[in-house]
Amino acid sequence: MSESHPESPLTRIPPPSDSSVRLRSVPYRGPYIWAEIYALFNYCGAVALLTSLPLFFLNPNPSSVRIVVGCVIFYGISGIASFLKRRHVLCPLCKGTPLVSSRALVHSKATRIFPLDYGTSATLILLFTQTFRCMFCGARFDLMKPRQDLKALKEPRQDSLS
């Protein structure tokens, strides 16, 4: 016969919620920041191209053709550079590429903006919030959080011998 023990607050562990999960710090922010800058240039190029195309169709003249061709060239070059920079960014925990989608299995906690893929969603979320969730391991990272080992170095050490 099984006895049921009453649950005490010490034996019951509440399930972790997303708001209570602490974000991890990123040890090397440089690749993330450069990937954000190049992605921002790429998105600006896409907006410029999408703006210049209707203007070209409303008023087709040689100067609007040069503007559209310039926007296409800028969008193409910035797209290639953005892809290469986002491909260079690695997750500190699992060493995956969280800003570029691949055909690998994504984590159940990975976030996605509906019409976009996981990599583009992570890039946009990183641009606007400075945080991202790795689509492969599900860990959340914050670019603004200071590294723990730097905090420990800044604290004054107290030796027991002095």
Beta strands, then each sheet from edge to edge (+ up, - down):
strand 1: 24-25
strand 2: 131-133
strand 3: 140-142
sheet 1: 1+ 3+ 2-
end
